[in-house]
């Protein structure tokens, strides 16, 4: 229970940091920020797909 709570709080903090970084980056250079955003999205989707595949194999 406590561990899950810590995990959710950590992910919330990461989301806030990411949002702040994205807003700052958009102000500085939209092209670089969008490319980084695409990379992050691709990696997260790939990670989710890998987890799903592992679960299906079990």
Secondary structure, 3 states (H helix, E strand, C coil): CHHHHHHHHHHHHHHHHHHHHHHHHHHHCHHHHHHHHHHHHHHHHHHHHHHHHHHHHC
